Amino acid sequence: MTLSSTEAKPASVPSHPEPERVDSIRAAAYRIRHHALNMGEVQGQGYVGQALGAADMLAAVYADQLTYRADDPHWEGRDRFLLSTGHYAIGHYAALAEAGIVPVSELETYGSDDSRLPMSGMSTYTPGMEISGGSLGHGLTIAVGMALGLRAQGLPNRVINFLSDGELDEGSTWEAAMGAHHHQLGKLTALVDINALQADGATDTVLRTEPVTEKWESFGWYTQRVDGNDVGALLAAFDNIAAVAAPVGRPSVILCDTKVGRGVPLLETREKAHFMRIEEHEWQICREQLTAGYEGRAA
């Protein structure tokens, strides 16, 4: 686990979350990955690699961090989770099913005509989907406005914005980052999936954003960089935010280094991984590899 910040971590924050808590989130992440594979098989292709890579992040958010009511997605007291990267919707749907907001049985309609689960996230269709993603770079701007609005209403709700490393290419992301610091939005957290891949190739060949940790810190954010496939590191990072950043009105960001296709060796090594085409006979192999890896680690 790697944590980086301009502020020292207080001794009261646990460096290692309880094993039972970690195991619970790992189990949720396994189920999210399994759901994503099942959905991907419906279409035979899709953004499966991103869903597998981000599953630990999504599990930590939905199974450990968010306050919500599964039977009332519009409940005023809910925390807001904004999926800026609309093409990650397959992973988000899996997390919504794990949370009980979307029926697991409905996942088999993914990407089909008249489905509430289109291939790119649409808030008008899907329960629990706060914004329509797709035009990258808009999510953090919306999150800042939402956090400001909630505070103006006197509501304590948190806002978590999930965005990709490719979105750090967008100037609107950094304008929003400045605004969040200026307005002291301590209830706002950005969760960045750094999988080093975007549609046009490796992220650092499209537009190099490193040193990204120092950039966020220079914008005044409480910044931590972790292995996004390490559940313990993710939970510790969220604990740090609650102890260090939120009480002083400082926006926070967790930069998560992840691996596309995580948990399925067959897909982890696939060259064209942004939008995967998976052969009919490979889906069961993927599920078997996922289960073997999860059970082996648990043992």
C-alpha positions in Angstrom: 0.0 0.0 0.0 1.3 3.4 -0.9 -0.1 6.6 0.5 1.1 10.1 -0.6 -0.1 13.4 0.9 1.2 16.8 1.8 -0.1 16.2 5.3 1.0 13.7 7.8 -1.4 10.9 8.6 -2.6 11.1 12.2 -1.9 8.2 14.5 -5.6 7.7 15.1 -6.2 6.5 11.6 -5.8 2.7 11.2 -3.1 1.8 8.7 -4.6 -1.6 8.2 -8.4 -1.9 8.1 -9.9 -4.8 10.0 -9.5 -8.2 8.1 -13.2 -8.8 8.3 -13.9 -5.5 6.6 -11.4 -6.1 3.9 -12.7 -9.6 3.2 -16.2 -8.3 2.9 -15.2 -5.8 0.3 -13.1 -8.4 -1.6 -16.1 -10.6 -1.8 -18.3 -7.8 -3.1 -15.6 -7.0 -5.7 -15.6 -10.6 -6.8 -19.4 -10.6 -7.3 -19.2 -7.3 -9.2 -16.6 -8.8 -11.6 -18.8 -11.9 -12.0 -21.8 -9.7 -12.9 -19.7 -7.8 -15.4 -18.6 -10.9 -17.2 -22.2 -12.1 -17.4 -23.3 -8.8 -18.8 -20.4 -8.7 -21.3 -21.4 -12.1 -22.6 -24.8 -10.7 -23.6 -23.2 -8.5 -26.2 -20.0 -10.5 -26.7 -17.9 -7.4 -26.3 -17.7 -4.2 -24.4 -15.8 -2.3 -21.8 -15.3 -5.4 -19.7 -11.7 -4.7 -18.9 -12.5 -1.4 -17.2 -15.2 -3.0 -15.1 -12.8 -5.7 -13.9 -10.1 -3.2 -13.2 -12.3 -0.9 -11.3 -14.3 -3.5 -9.3 -12.4 -3.0 -6.1 -12.9 0.7 -6.2 -16.7 0.3 -6.9 -17.0 -2.3 -4.1 -15.2 -0.1 -1.6 -17.6 2.8 -2.5 -20.9 0.9 -2.5 -20.2 -1.7 0.2 -18.3 0.5 2.6 -18.7 4.2 2.0 -22.0 5.4 0.5 -25.2 6.1 2.5 -28.2 5.2 0.4 -31.5 3.4 0.4 -31.7 0.6 -2.2 -35.5 0.8 -2.4 -35.5 4.6 -2.8 -32.7 5.8 -5.2 -33.9 9.4 -5.0 -33.9 9.6 -1.2 -32.8 13.1 -0.2 -30.4 11.8 2.4 -28.3 9.7 0.1 -24.7 10.3 -0.8 -24.1 11.0 -4.5 -21.9 8.8 -6.6 -21.2 10.3 -10.1 -19.9 8.1 -12.9 -18.2 10.6 -15.1 -16.8 7.9 -17.4 -20.1 6.7 -19.0 -18.5 3.8 -20.7 -17.7 2.2 -17.3 -21.4 1.8 -16.9 -21.1 -2.0 -17.1 -19.1 -2.0 -13.9 -21.5 0.6 -12.3 -24.5 -1.6 -13.1 -22.8 -4.6 -11.5 -22.2 -2.4 -8.3 -25.8 -1.2 -8.3 -26.9 -4.8 -8.5 -24.6 -5.8 -5.6 -26.1 -2.8 -3.7 -29.7 -4.1 -4.4 -30.6 -0.9 -6.3 -30.9 -2.8 -9.6 -32.2 -6.5 -9.6 -29.5 -9.0 -10.5 -31.9 -10.6 -13.0 -32.1 -7.3 -14.9 -28.4 -7.4 -15.7 -29.0 -9.8 -18.6 -30.7 -7.0 -20.5 -27.5 -5.0 -20.6 -27.2 -3.1 -23.9 -30.4 -4.5 -25.3 -33.3 -2.6 -26.9 -35.5 -0.9 -24.3 -33.2 -1.9 -21.5 -32.7 0.4 -18.5 -29.0 -0.5 -18.7 -27.5 1.0 -21.9 -23.9 0.5 -22.8 -23.1 4.1 -21.7 -24.6 5.4 -18.5 -27.8 7.4 -18.7 -29.4 8.9 -15.6 -32.8 9.1 -17.4 -32.9 5.3 -17.6 -31.1 3.7 -14.7 -32.0 3.8 -11.0 -29.0 5.0 -9.0 -27.3 6.6 -11.9 -26.9 10.3 -10.9 -25.6 11.7 -14.2 -25.3 10.8 -17.8 -21.7 10.2 -18.7 -19.9 10.0 -22.0 -18.6 13.4 -22.8 -15.5 13.1 -20.7 -14.3 15.9 -18.4 -17.8 17.0 -17.2 -18.2 14.8 -14.1 -16.0 16.8 -11.7 -17.6 20.1 -12.7 -21.1 18.6 -12.0 -19.8 17.2 -8.7 -18.6 20.6 -7.6 -21.9 22.2 -8.3 -23.7 19.3 -6.6 -21.6 19.6 -3.5 -22.2 23.4 -3.4 -25.9 22.9 -3.8 -26.1 20.3 -1.0 -24.1 22.5 1.3 -26.4 25.5 0.5 -29.4 23.3 1.5 -27.7 22.5 4.8 -27.4 18.8 3.9 -24.4 16.7 5.0 -24.4 14.4 2.0 -21.1 13.4 0.4 -20.3 13.5 -3.3 -17.9 11.0 -4.8 -17.0 11.5 -8.5 -15.5 8.5 -10.4 -13.3 9.6 -13.3 -10.6 8.2 -15.5 -7.0 9.2 -16.0 -7.9 10.1 -19.6 -10.2 12.8 -18.2 -7.2 14.5 -16.7 -6.5 15.6 -20.2 -9.5 17.9 -20.0 -9.1 21.5 -18.9 -12.6 21.4 -17.4 -11.4 18.9 -14.8 -8.7 21.2 -13.5 -11.1 24.2 -13.5 -13.4 22.2 -11.3 -10.5 21.1 -9.1 -9.6 24.8 -8.5 -13.3 25.6 -7.7 -13.6 22.8 -5.2 -10.5 24.0 -3.3 -11.7 27.6 -3.4 -15.1 26.7 -2.0 -13.6 24.3 0.6 -15.7 21.4 -0.4 -14.7 18.8 2.2 -17.6 16.6 1.3 -16.3 16.0 -2.2 -14.0 13.2 -3.1 -12.6 12.4 -6.6 -11.8 8.8 -7.3 -9.5 8.5 -10.4 -9.0 5.2 -12.2 -5.4 5.2 -13.5 -5.3 2.2 -15.8 -2.9 3.9 -18.2 -5.1 3.2 -21.2 -7.6 5.2 -23.3 -9.3 4.9 -26.6 -6.4 6.2 -28.6 -3.7 4.2 -26.9 -1.6 4.4 -23.8 -2.4 7.5 -21.7 1.1 8.8 -21.5 1.4 8.8 -25.3 -1.8 10.7 -25.8 -1.1 13.4 -23.2 1.4 12.9 -20.4 -0.1 14.0 -17.1 2.6 12.9 -14.7 3.5 13.9 -12.0 -0.2 13.7 -11.3 0.1 13.4 -7.5 1.9 16.7 -7.3 -0.5 18.3 -9.7 -3.5 17.5 -7.5 -1.6 18.6 -4.4 -0.8 21.9 -6.0 -4.5 22.5 -6.6 -5.0 22.2 -2.8 -6.5 18.8 -2.7 -5.8 16.2 0.0 -4.1 13.6 -2.3 -3.4 9.9 -1.9 -2.1 7.5 -4.5 -2.8 3.8 -3.9 -3.0 0.5 -5.6 -6.6 0.6 -6.8 -6.8 -3.2 -6.7 -5.7 -3.4 -3.1 -8.9 -3.3 -1.0 -7.0 -2.6 2.2 -5.3 0.4 0.7 -8.5 1.8 -0.7 -10.3 1.5 2.7 -7.3 3.1 4.5 -7.4 6.0 2.1 -11.1 6.6 2.7 -10.4 6.5 6.5 -7.7 9.1 6.1 -10.1 11.4 4.2 -12.7 11.2 7.0 -10.0 12.0 9.6 -7.8 14.5 7.8 -9.6 16.3 4.9 -13.3 16.4 5.5 -13.2 18.0 8.9 -11.2 21.0 7.6 -13.2 21.5 4.4 -10.5 20.2 2.0 -11.6 18.3 -1.1 -9.9 14.9 -1.5 -8.7 12.7 -4.3 -7.7 9.1 -4.4 -5.5 8.2 -7.4 -5.9 4.5 -8.0 -3.5 2.6 -10.1 -5.4 -0.4 -11.6 -4.9 -3.1 -14.2 -7.4 -3.5 -17.0 -9.0 -7.0 -16.8 -7.9 -7.5 -13.2 -8.8 -10.9 -11.8 -9.0 -12.7 -15.2 -5.5 -13.5 -16.6 -6.8 -14.2 -20.1 -8.0 -10.6 -20.3 -5.2 -8.9 -18.3 -2.8 -9.7 -21.2 -5.1 -8.8 -24.1 -3.5 -6.3 -26.3 -6.6 -4.4 -27.5 -8.2 -3.9 -24.1 -10.1 -0.6 -24.2 -13.1 -2.2 -26.0 -12.8 -5.9 -25.8 -14.1 -8.5 -28.2 -14.3 -11.8 -26.4 -14.9 -15.1 -28.2 -18.0 -17.1 -27.3 -16.0 -20.0 -25.8 -13.8 -17.6 -23.7 -16.5 -16.3 -21.4 -16.7 -19.5 -19.3 -12.9 -19.6 -19.2 -12.9 -16.0 -17.8 -15.4 -16.9 -15.1 -13.4 -20.0 -14.1 -10.2 -18.0 -13.9 -11.9 -15.3 -11.8 -13.3 -17.8 -9.4 -10.0 -19.7 -9.1 -8.1 -16.6 -8.4 -10.6 -15.3 -5.8 -10.9 -18.7 -4.0 -7.1 -19.2 -4.1 -6.5 -15.8 -2.5 -9.2 -16.5 0.1 -7.6 -19.8 1.0 
